[in-house]
Amino acid sequence: MHHIYTTKAIIVKSFPIGEANKYYFLLTQDLGFIKASAQGVRLDKSKLKGHLQDYCMVSISLVKGKDIWRITGIETITRGDFLKDINKLIAIKNIFSLLLRLLHGEEKNEQLFFSVESFYNFLFKNKLSEDNIKSLETITVLRILYHLGYFKKSFDLFDFVKDDELSINTLNLFENKKNVAILDINNALNETHL
C-alpha cells in the first residue's frame, strides 16, 4: 500500500498526455518542486478536472509511484481566475517561468514556497497599480534567487528579501531600489548559466 502525502501546492504548469491524462508541475510546501500526473482528468466525468487548473493554489494528495507522483485528490484553495488583469497574469507567468528554469529535481524548500505563496496571495488579494505589480514581481525574483542561493546578500536589498511579508508600503519603498535590484538579478541569472 502506498503512503498518501497531502500538501499545499501551486500549479505552475500543465500539459496533456495521452487521450485523457495530464502532467503537472507543482511547487509544494512539503515536497518541493515535483512533477505529477492525473489519470483521466480531461474526461468530463473527472472529479479532479475543475480543481487542476494552472495557477491555482490547492491542497493536493499524492502517492509516489515507481517513476512519477500521481494525484489522488485535490481541494482548491484559490482559483487562478483572478488573473484576468493582464498585468497580474504577466507577473505570475514570469515568476512561474523562472521557477521552471531554476528548479530541477525534488528538494523541499519551505522558504522558497512561502515567498512564492506570499507573492501569489498578495497579487490575489490586492488592487495594485502596474508599478506595484512590477515591484512585487522584482521583489519575488530577488527572494527566489536568494532562497536558491543565487543571490548574495546585498546591503541595499536585504531588507526586501529577509522575510516574506508584503505590503503596499514595502512596494513603495522598493521603487527607489528597483533599478539596482534589476541589475543584481540580471547578474545573478547570468551566473546560473541556465
C-alpha positions in Angstrom: 0.0 0.0 0.0 1.3 3.4 -1.0 1.6 6.3 1.5 -0.6 9.3 0.6 1.1 12.7 1.0 -1.1 15.8 1.4 0.4 19.2 1.0 -0.4 22.7 -0.1 0.7 23.4 -3.7 0.6 25.9 -6.5 0.0 24.5 -10.0 2.8 26.1 -12.0 2.2 24.5 -15.4 0.4 21.5 -17.0 0.2 19.8 -20.3 -1.9 16.9 -21.7 -0.6 13.4 -22.2 -2.4 10.7 -24.0 -6.1 10.9 -24.5 -7.3 11.9 -21.1 -4.4 12.4 -18.7 -2.4 15.5 -17.8 1.0 16.1 -16.4 1.6 18.9 -13.8 4.5 20.9 -12.4 3.8 21.7 -8.8 5.5 23.9 -6.2 4.6 22.2 -3.0 5.2 23.2 0.6 6.2 19.8 1.9 7.8 18.0 -1.1 9.5 20.8 -3.1 9.1 21.1 -6.8 7.6 18.0 -8.2 6.0 16.6 -11.4 2.8 14.6 -11.1 0.2 13.0 -13.3 -3.5 12.9 -13.1 -5.3 9.9 -14.8 -8.4 10.7 -16.8 -8.5 14.3 -15.7 -9.5 15.6 -19.1 -12.7 13.4 -19.2 -16.0 15.2 -18.5 -16.7 12.8 -15.6 -13.4 13.5 -13.8 -13.9 14.8 -10.2 -10.4 16.4 -10.4 -10.9 18.4 -13.6 -12.3 21.6 -12.2 -9.6 21.8 -9.5 -6.5 21.1 -11.5 -6.1 24.4 -13.4 -2.9 26.3 -14.0 -2.1 29.0 -11.4 -4.5 27.6 -8.8 -3.4 27.1 -5.2 -4.6 23.8 -3.9 -4.3 21.2 -1.1 -3.3 18.1 -3.0 -3.0 14.4 -2.2 -0.3 12.4 -4.0 1.2 9.0 -4.0 4.8 8.2 -5.1 4.7 5.7 -8.0 7.7 3.9 -9.4 8.6 6.8 -11.8 6.2 9.6 -11.0 4.0 11.2 -8.5 0.2 10.5 -9.0 -2.5 12.9 -8.0 -5.2 11.1 -6.0 -7.2 14.0 -4.5 -7.4 17.8 -4.5 -9.2 20.7 -2.9 -9.0 24.2 -4.4 -7.8 27.0 -2.1 -7.6 29.8 -4.6 -8.6 29.7 -8.3 -6.3 31.3 -10.9 -9.2 33.3 -12.4 -8.2 36.4 -10.5 -5.6 36.7 -13.2 -8.0 38.4 -15.7 -5.9 41.5 -15.0 -3.3 41.2 -17.8 -0.5 42.8 -15.7 -1.1 40.3 -12.9 -1.1 37.4 -15.4 2.2 38.6 -16.9 3.8 38.8 -13.4 2.7 35.3 -12.4 3.8 33.8 -15.8 7.2 35.5 -15.4 7.6 34.1 -11.8 6.5 30.6 -12.8 8.7 30.6 -15.9 11.7 31.5 -13.6 10.8 28.6 -11.3 10.6 26.2 -14.2 14.0 27.4 -15.4 15.7 27.2 -12.0 14.1 24.2 -10.2 15.2 20.7 -11.2 14.5 17.7 -9.0 12.6 17.4 -5.8 14.0 19.3 -2.9 12.0 20.7 0.0 12.5 24.4 0.3 9.8 25.9 2.6 11.2 29.4 2.4 11.0 29.4 -1.3 7.4 28.1 -1.2 6.5 30.8 1.4 8.0 33.5 -0.8 6.0 32.4 -3.8 2.9 31.9 -1.8 3.2 35.4 -0.3 3.6 36.8 -3.8 0.6 34.8 -5.1 -1.6 35.8 -2.1 -0.7 39.5 -2.3 -1.4 39.5 -6.0 -4.7 37.8 -5.4 -5.9 39.9 -2.5 -4.9 43.5 -3.5 -5.8 46.0 -6.1 -2.4 47.0 -7.5 -1.1 49.6 -9.9 1.1 48.4 -12.8 4.1 49.8 -11.0 3.2 48.0 -7.8 2.9 44.7 -9.8 6.3 45.2 -11.3 7.8 45.9 -7.9 6.1 42.9 -6.4 7.5 40.7 -9.3 11.0 42.1 -8.8 11.0 41.5 -5.1 9.8 38.0 -5.6 12.5 37.3 -8.1 15.1 38.5 -5.6 13.6 36.2 -2.9 13.6 33.2 -5.2 17.2 33.8 -6.2 18.1 34.3 -2.5 16.4 31.1 -1.3 18.0 29.1 -4.1 21.5 30.5 -3.2 22.0 32.5 -6.4 21.7 36.0 -4.8 24.3 37.3 -2.5 23.2 39.4 0.5 23.2 42.9 -0.8 23.1 45.6 1.9 20.8 47.8 -0.2 18.3 45.0 -0.9 18.5 42.6 2.1 15.5 44.3 3.8 13.4 43.2 0.9 14.5 39.5 0.9 14.8 38.7 4.6 11.1 37.9 5.2 8.1 37.1 3.1 5.8 39.8 4.4 4.5 42.2 1.7 2.6 45.5 1.9 1.9 48.4 -0.3 4.4 50.4 1.8 7.1 47.7 1.0 6.4 48.1 -2.7 6.5 51.9 -2.5 9.9 51.8 -0.6 11.2 49.4 -3.2 10.6 51.9 -6.1 13.9 53.7 -5.3 15.8 50.3 -5.3 14.2 48.7 -8.4 17.0 49.6 -10.9 19.7 48.3 -8.6 17.7 45.2 -8.0 17.2 44.5 -11.7 20.9 44.9 -12.3 21.7 42.4 -9.4 19.0 40.0 -10.7 20.5 40.0 -14.2 24.0 39.4 -12.8 22.7 36.5 -10.7 20.9 34.9 -13.6 23.9 35.2 -15.8 26.0 33.4 -13.2 23.5 30.5 -13.1 24.2 29.7 -16.8 20.6 28.4 -17.1 
